[in-house]
């Protein structure tokens, strides 16, 4: 399948080892039985959620009947991440009974949610009865009297709560409970909030009783009217009792992702140090028998085999959600052709949040779906001097293919990758090892009275055809032309078509690629401004421009008038507005580009009387 730029790769690699692919780098498909993430769904805002796909690898999907479907919220109070909204009236989701959810000597749940109808009556996060006809529960987790959080294990009589901790509506919570049948009865059951222990209860049974019933989310059972109204961002289950190190890693993953402060062991600060809060994963140890020294999680980077991981030491990393393709060719050492736009950053600290060194490391990158790769071309870049620049660093060679599309840099010097350091992957040969997906570029350029559309592919797999689409407003799209693909190719291929009837003024183009199996993906959106001859124009230079620098604007056929200059992105967000009085034809106007403006494509528009001229500006 041909992949398109700006599509972010989430590669859950399960083929090499099963010990690192769960949330935060904890657990595997064999032990992480349920992983419901709202950001794992591709829905529009306020779409009903029929199926909430399980990311654990066990396909324990949550489903809802036609009259019980919650809504998908594309941007919520959880750090602008998606959420699933249960209305507290008739929204219920069910996970079919599965062995991995039952009969365990250990059990751990995490939930990130925001309640909205707590009223001292039972409001369940989720529950699993012993059987369909039983009134007892294998386990159930719910808010109740005084808005305390309750946990009921094995029977309806073995209940404990978070007294004196009460919970409130319209508040984001990171909650968890842990059951460990190997401990003494008085220590077996625990409830936590934001990483801090709320309460502990005696549990007589050393196992969670096996259940034949389904797991119900949002109520005590399918017919109970006392339902929880809440936004759910994530719900996780492990079929074992997480140790302290593993719990710290999962809490830091959820805390960074959803911007919920931890009250205990808040070790990862890169989410506050440049928003490196995507796919947060880690390794760590609190004792020789309480450790997690191999982590990958939901991302493409796996770190393992630390040579000097001591007690109470952790290495936790995440990325900035930059493009997972080698499209950056400016900020690179001289021997490197280009690097990933995506950058990772690591916190390497102890539980006192002091910088430490866990020793040398093996670092692996899962480069699935990135075309043909020669391991000899790969380079690891580490920002050793921590100045935010890779161009002055020494590239690290020596990558080896360890199976599939996974490439390892073994024994990376622990003094290089240390606390707060950035790192990424690069190639020294963009022809032999391009590292973008398969679409290299898509451009739309005005050519007199038409728009020329060009695109280049590096490789194509199962590619049936391309469709060029255009839009007058960036939201409603129409087809312009269809071009056949090459089906399968590993060669550099240039395509071209023409729009002979472009819209007047600013419009937008994108490329849709469709496979033989019907699947499709989109390119980036490219704006153009088609102005009929004689209507004047503006010119920008330099273009592209670096954030923090200035550009010059010159005006053609504009003189002796007021001109409103506006800088905005392609969805209309304004970053600069200025009224310029008495503009002369050919006059240069300097515009300073804020150093904080994100890299991307922008429009500079100059409006005068009944005329409007726009030009595309690229900020790097």
Secondary structure, 3 states (H helix, E strand, C coil): CCCCCCCCCCCCCCCCCCCCCCHHHCCCCCCEEEEEEHHHCCCCCCCECCEECECCCCCCCEECCCCCCCEEECCCCCCCCCEEEEECCCCCEEECCCHHHCCCCEEEEEEEEEECCCCCCCEEEEEEECCCCCCCEEEEEEECHHHCEEEEECCCCCEEECCCCCCCCCCEEEEEEEEECCCCHHHCEEEEECCEEEEEECCCCCCCCCCCCCEEECCCCCCCCCCCEEEEEEEEEECCCCCHHHHHHHHHHHHHHHCCCCCCCCCCCHHHCCCCCEEEEEEEEEECCEEECEECCCCCEEEECCCCCCCCEEEEEEECCCCCCCCECCCCCCCCCEECCCCEEEEEEECCCCECCCCCEEEEEECCCCCCCCHHHEEEEECCCCCCCCCCCCCECCCEEEECCEEEEEEECCCCCCCCCEEEEEECCCCCCCCCCCEEEEEEEEECCEEEEEEEECCEEEEEEEEEEEECCCCCCEEEEEEEEEEEECCCEEEEEEECCCCCEEEEEEEEEEECCCCEEECCCEEEEECCCCCCEEEEECCCECCCCEEEEEEECCCCEEEEEEEEECCCCEEEEEEEEEECCCCEEEEECCCCCCCEEEEEEEEECCEEEEEEEEEC
